[in-house]
Amino acid sequence: MRNIYLMMRMMLQGTQMSSAFGGIGSARRKRFAGVAAGKQRKLLKQIGIVVALLIYSILIFGSVGKSQAVLFNEGKLAFGEAIINLAFMPLVLSIVMAFMLILNIMYFSNDLELFLVMPVKPGEIVGARLAVSQFSEAMISLVIFLPASLIFCYFSHQSIGRYVEAVISAFLLTTVPVAVFSIIIIIIMRMLCFIKNRERLQMIVNIIFLIGIIVVASLSGMYNSDASTNSATMSTLHGLIAKIPGLNFWAKAIATDNITVKLINWALYIAVTIVLNFIAYECGNLFYFRGALGGAAVSARRMKLSRGKLQRSLRDTTLLKALILRDQRMIMRSPTFILSYVLMNFYVPILFYAIAAIALFKSGESIINIRADVVTFFSSSAGQGWLLPTAVGATGIIGFFMGGVSGLAVSSFSREGKGAYMINAWPVDFKTVVMAKLSLSQIYSSIAWILFLIIPGCILTLPWHIVVIGFISGSMGSLGSNMLGLTIDLFRPRLNWESEIQVTKNNLNSLLEMFISFSGAAIIGVVLYFTTFKYRMGEFPAMLVLIALELIFLGAIGLFLKKATSAGRRNLADSI
């Protein structure tokens, strides 16, 4: 246990996770070494960003808890149903993020070579890395579930015991998924230990992860469309029981009011957690070294360009196009970048429609009937004047959403790594470099939101003027999100990385962009609700208000991007 504790402490002080928050141990070392005041101000700025994100999470997810409290006070929900509803989002996020997070911490972290030569058992290395993974995943539950559950308990006037139960749930909610995924990853890496190319190994593991996400989404669609359940909460409970072993005990402990049954199920849940972590420890003793030594850092062979092709490309390519193609080639040379940035724009829409198609199939509904119902509604007096502003608002929301999910813009300069100093030596206007990176991000995110809207557009056969206006609105939303990501990356470039996963997964900038982009999408949704559905301003006035709102977003973000561009070269030099 002492070795596990010491290694866990080393990882928390020196790994990518702590450096994203300013570095716990590194900050202490720098302070005693006499770090400059500018570095301390930078640390305080990072702490301020984390505090702002926490306040944001309390406001946003606390409102979700308050809405559940309203339903509870009206007698529409029981305590257990409300808590399970609130736990659904952090559970889904932990399941989606656990695979890549655990894989990075266990097999692709910078300190792996240091730990492998230590005189400790492989199970102890796994135990330390599993503890760090549990800590990282618990942060998701503490940020999302804990504020929502505490505010729910406050507004629903629960007893002290309910508060305690909510707090315990926040700490233990993600322990079982992390342990299960750790066992799966250790076994998968042992089976793939013959692959010596690390980039190819990462690509294969990411493909397995993508297939797993599609399978989970398919199961979610089946359970959420189950006609035998009486509510969405009960179908969620059935999904929890069926998908993750052990979570059924937690769900039963939350749902029951019998103290004896509650204590028994809590004891069983804690016992399952301990057993699964012990199994992960033993799997580490058996398989960890083989899997950790399997992927060596060998780069893939790259194609050499002939002199004739090189001269022809230089003759026929403009400067902006050359910079876009350069960035595109850099992304395509990395399997991690391909799966995180390129395929993300494809499998998010496909995943959404896979869930919708399965739910539609299970419910027995017909697309023709849905189309007829939608057309009838918008043609009736109740839906008169709603179609045009709804199209503008929906496309703007999806544009902001997919721009935030993509993550391509927010890593535009961070992808360059320590070689970013070369950009300052290019005989190119820095604005052209920024425009090239913004253009590439806009191309990919536009593909994503257009894929989102192709199927509804084909089903509803919308008029051309609505299609054109919706395209403009979606483009503005996507452009605003990409400009925001590029601004964040210029102000806070993260260039000191050793593994590409540090840029794609362990980057606080991506989380910041997602929060702000989703907030922009939420604001558009609120304005759409008040201008169209509640107060009925009229078709064209509501549309003009929504477009004006998106233009205001673009103008404000554009001012920050202009300021970030002027300081971009200096920030790149200071961050290396």
N, C-alpha and C positions, 0 to 999 in steps of 0.2 A: 504493500500500500504506500510505503514511503517513496519508492521509486516512481509510482504512478503520480503521486502528488507533486514530486519535484519536476517531472517531465511536463505535467499539465501546467505548472507555474511557468516553466520556460516557454511553453507555447503561447500562453496568454500574454506574456511580456514581449514576445518577439515575432509573433505570427502576423499574417496579413490582417486578421480580424481586429487585433488591438491597434495596429497601425492605421486602420481606417478611422478609428476614433481618437487618433492622436498618439497612441502608444502608451500603455500603462507603465511598463518597466522602462522603455526607452526614454520617456519623458523624465523619469526620475534620474536616470543616468545623465541625461543632458543637463538637467538642472544642477547637479552636483559638479558637472564639468564646466559650468559657467557658460551656458548657451547664450547667444545674443538675444537682445530684447525683441528683435523682429521675429525670431523663431517662437518665443513665448507668446507673442501676440497671435501668431498663426495657430498655435495650440489652443489659445482661448477662443479664437474664431471657430475652430473645429468643434470645441465643446459647445459653443453657442448654437451651432447648426444642429447638433444632437439634441440639445434642450428644446430648440424650436420644433424639431420633428416630434419629440415626445408631447409637447403641448398640442401640436396638430393632431396627433393620434388620439389624445384625450378628447379633443373637441369633436372629431369625426366619429370615432368608434363609440364615444360616450353617447352621442345622439342615437346610435343604433340601440344601445342599452336602454335609453329612455323610451324609445318606441316599443321595445319589448315590454317595458314596465307598464305602458299604457294598455297594451293588450292583456297583460296579467291582471291589472286592476279592473278591466272590463269583464273578466272571467273567461276570456277566450283562450288563455294559455295557462298551463300549470307551471310551477317553478322549474321542474326538470325539463319541460319542453323549451322554455325560454333559454335556459343555460345551454342546452344542446344546440339551439339555433345560433347562439352567440359563439359557440365553440366551433361551428362548422367552418368559418372562414380561416381561422388560424390552423385548423387541422389540414385543410386543403393546401394552404400555403406551405406548411411544414412538410407535407408529403411531396409536393412538387419540388421544393428547394432542398430537401434532405439528401436526395441522391447525389446531386452535384457537390453540395457542401461537404458531405462525408467523404466522397471520392477525393475531393481536393485536399482535405485535412489529412486523410489517411495515406494517400499515395502520391500526390503531386505537390506537396508543400516544399518550401525551400530548405527546411531543416531535416528532410528525410534522411540524407546521408549521415548527418550528425547523430541521429537517433539509432541508425542501423548498426553503428560500430560500438555502441554503448554496451557494457556488460550486464544487460538486462534481458529478461525473457521477452519474446515477441508479443506474448499476451499482455505484458505490462505496457509495451508501446501502444498496443491497440486500446488498452484500458485508458491510458492518458488521452489519446486522440478521441476516443469515444466520449470521455468526459467533456472535452472541449466542444465536441459536436453537440452534446446534450445542452451545454451552456448556450451555444449559439442559437440552437433551435428554441430554447426556452425564452430567448429574447423576443421571438415572434409572438409567443403566447402572452408574454408580459406586456408587450406594446399594444396588442390588438384586443386580446380577450380580457385581461385584468381590468382596464378602465371601463370597458363595456359592462362586465359583470358587476363591478362595484357600483356603478351608477344605476344599473338595473335594480340592485338590492336596495339602494337608497330611495329611489322613487317608488318602489313597490313595498317599502316599509317591512323589510325582512328582518329576521332575528339575527343575533350575533353569530349563531351557528351557521346560518346561510352565508354570511360574510366569510367566515373561516373556510367553509367548503368551497367557495368561489376562489379564494386565494390559493388553497391547496390544489385545486384543479388547474389554475394558471401555471403553477410550477411543474405539475406532473403530466399535463395534457400531452406533450409531445415526446415523452420518454419512450413509450412503446414504439411509435413509428421510427424513431431514430435507431433504436436497438434492432428492429426488424431489418431496416435498410442496411445497417452495418453488417449484419450477417450475410445478407444477399450480396453486398459489394465485395466482401472478403472472398466469398465463393466464386463470384464472377471473375475477379482479378486472378485468382488461382487458376481458373480454367483458361485465361487468356495470357498466361505468363510466357508463352512461347513467342509472343509478338514483341520484337525488340525495338521497334520504332515507336517512340512515345507519342508522336503526333497521330500516327495511324491507330494506336491503342486508344487515345482519347476520342477519336472519331468513332470507333467501333462501340465504345462504351456509351457515347452520346446517342448513337443510333438505338442501342438497347434501351436507353432512357426514354427516347422519343416513342418507341413502340410501347413501352410500359405506360406512358402518359395516355396514349390513344386507348389502350385497354382499360385503364382506370376511367377515362371519360365515357367509354362505351358502357361500363358497368354502372356509372353514375346515371347515365341516361335511362338505363333499364330500371334502376331502383326508383328514380324520381318520377317515372311515369307509371309506377305500379298502381293499378286501379284498386287493389285490395287494401291499400293503406288509406286511412281516413284523413291524413293531413300531410303537408310537406315535412313536418317535424318527424312524424312516424316513419316516413320513407327514408329520411336522413338517418334515423336511428337504425333502421334495417340495413342501410348501406354501411354504417359504421361496424355493425356486428359482422357483416359478411366480408368486409374487405380487410380489416386489421385485427388479428387475434389479440384478445385482451381488452380492447376498448369496450366490449360489451359489458364488462364488469363496471367500468367507470360510468357508462350510460345508465346502467341499472341503479348504481349507487346514487346518481343525481336524480333519477326519475322517481325513486320511491320516497315515501314519508316515514316508513317503518325504520326505527333506529337500528334494530338488530340486523335487518336485511341490508341496510346501508353500510354498517360497519363490516359485515361479512364481505360485501362486494368491494369495498375499499381495500380490505385486507387481500382479497384475491387479485385485485388490480396491481397492488404494490408487489405481491408475490410474483405475478407474471413479469413485471418490469425487472425484478431482480434476476429471475431465471433467464430472461432473454439477454440481459447484459452479461450474465455468466456464460451463456452459450457463445456470445460474441467474443468473450475473453478466451475461451477454449478454442474457438475457430481461429483466433489470432495465433495461438500457440502452434496450431497445426499447419496453417496455410499462409500466414502473413508474409514471411520472408520471401517465399517463392513469388508471390504476387507483387511485392514491393520491388524486387530485383528484376522483374520481367521487362518492364518498359524502360529501356535505356534512352538517353537523350540523343537520339540519332535523327538528324534532319532528313527529310525526304529529298530525293534528287530533283533538281529543277531543270526545266528545259532551257537550253541555250539558244539565243536568238541569233540567226545568221546576219552577216553584215548587210546583205541586200534588204532583208526585212526590216532591219534597224533603220537604214537610211530612208526606206519608203515610209515607215511610221513617223519618222521625224519630219519628213516633207509634207505629209498629208494631215498632220495633227496640229490643232491649235493648242495654245498654252493651257487653257482651261480644260480642254478635253484630255490633254496629256496628264494633267494632275488627277483628273477623275479616274482615268484608266490605271494610273499608278496605284491609287488607293484601292481600286477594285482588285487589282492583281495581288496586292498585299493581303487583302481579306481572303481571296480564293486560295492562297498558298497555305492557309492555316485551317485545319479541320475544326479547331475550336471556334474560330471566328465565323466559319461557315455555319456551323450548327447554332451558334448563339445569336448571330445577326441576320444571316441570309434566310435560313430555314425558319427562324422565328416568325418572319413575316408571312410565311405560308402555312405553318401548322397551327397557328392560333386561329385563323378563320376556319381552317379545315376541322379543327377540334370542336369549334363552336357548332358548326353545321352537322358534325357527326353526332354530337349530343342531341341536337334538335331533331335530326332525322330518326334516331332511335326512339326518342320520346314520342314523335309523331307516329311512328310505326306501332309502338306499343299501345297508344291511345286509340288507334283505329281511325284517326282523322285522315281526310283527303286534302291534298294540296289544292285541288279544284274548289272544294268547299271553302277552304280558308281564303282563297283569292276572291270568291264570290262574296263572302262575308265582309272582307275589307273594302271591296269596291262598293258594296251596298251601304256600308257605314259612311264612307267619305262622300257618297252621293246624297245621303239623307240630310235632313235639317240639323240633326245632332252633330254631324261631322262636317258641316259646311264651313269652308274656309280654313280647315285644319291641314289639308294635304301639303300645300306649299311650305308653310313654316315648319311643319313636322319633318319634311324632307331636308330642309336647310339645317334644322337643329340636330337631327339624327346623324347626318353626314359630318357635321362639325364635331359632334361628340365622338364619333368613331375615328375621325381624323386625329383628334387630340389623344384618344386612347391608344391607337396603334403607334403613334409617334412616341408615346411614353413607354410602351412595351418593347419597341424595337431595340432601343439602346445603342443604335449605330451612331447617332449624332453625339451622344454624351461621352463617347470614347474616341472621338475623331482624332484628337492629338495624343490621348493616352495610349492608343494602339502603337504609336511610334516608339514608345519606350525610351530608353536612354539615347537612342539615335535621333531624338527630336531636335537636338542642338544643330543638326545639319540643315534644318529648315531655315534657321537664321542665316545660314551661309548661301542659300539659294539666291540667284539674281532675279528674284520674282517678287512682285508686290505681295505683301502678306494678305491683303484683301482677296487676291486671286486664290490663294491657298485656302482661305476660309470659305470662299464661294464654291470651290471644287468639293470640299468635304460636305458642305451643306447640300449641294446638288445631288451627290451620291446618296446621302441619307434620305433626301426627299424622294428620290426614285424608288427606293426600297419600301419606305413607309406608304407611298402612294399605291404600290402594288398590293400591299396588305389591306388597306381600307377599301380599295376597289374590289378585291376578292370578297370582302365582307358584303358588298352591296350588289354584286352581280346576281346572286340568286333571288333576293327580293325584287330587283329590277326586272328580271325575266318573268317572275311569277305575276307581278302586278301590272306589267306592260305600261309603265308610266309615260306621260307625254314628254316630248323632247325638251321643252323649256324647263320642266322640273328636273330632268336628268342633268341638263347643263348647269342649272343653278346649284343643284346638289353637288355636282363635281367641283364647282368653284368653292362652295362652302367646305367640303371635305379637304380640298387642297389647302385652304387657308388654315384649317385646324391642324393638319399634318405639318404644314410649314411652320406654324407657331410653335409646335412641340419640338421640332427639329432645331429651330433657332434657339429655343430655350436650352436644349441639351448642349448645343455648341457653345453657348454663352457660359454655362456651368463648367464645361471642360476647359475653356480658355482661362477662366478665373481660377480653377482648381485642377490643373492637369496632374494626373497620377502617372509618372513616368518611371519610377523606380520599382519595376516589377521583374520577376524572374520567370514566372509562368504566365501564360496567356489567360489561364483561368482566373488569375488575380484581377485582370482587367474586366473580364466578362461577368464574373460572379461576385467577387469580393470588392466591389467598387461602390463606395457610399454615394458617388455622384449619380449613379443610375437610380438609386432609391430616391434621391432628392428630385430628380427629373420626373420620376413616376408620380410622386406626391403632388407636384405642382401641375403636371399635365392632367392628372385625374381631377384635381381641383378645378381646372379650367373647363373640363368636360362637365363636371357637376354644376358649375355656374351657368353654362349654356343650357343644361337641362332645367334648372330652376327658372331661368328667364323664359324658356319655351313654355313651361307650365303656366306661368302667370300671364304671359302675353297671349297665349293661344287657347289654353284649356279653361282657365279660371275667369279671366276678364274679357276674353274674346275681342281683342283690339281690331280684328279684321285680318284678312289674308296678307295683303301687301304691307300694312304697317308692322305686323308681327315679323314678317320676313326681313324688313328693313332694320328693325331693332336687332335681330339676331346677327345680320351681316355687319351692322355697325359695331356690335359687341366684339365680333371676331376681328374686325379691323383695329379696334382699340387694343385688343390683346397683341396683335401683330406690331402695332406701333410702339407699345411699351416694351415688348421684348426686343424689338429692333434697336431701340435706344441703348438698352443694356448690351446688346451684341456689338454695337458700334464702339462702345466704351471698352468692351472686352477685347475687340480686335486691335484697338490702339495700344493696349497693354499686353497683347498676346505674346510677342517676341520676348519681352522681359519676363513674363511669367514662365515661359518655357525654359529660359535660361536659369531662372532661380529655382525651378523644381527639380533639376537634374542633380 
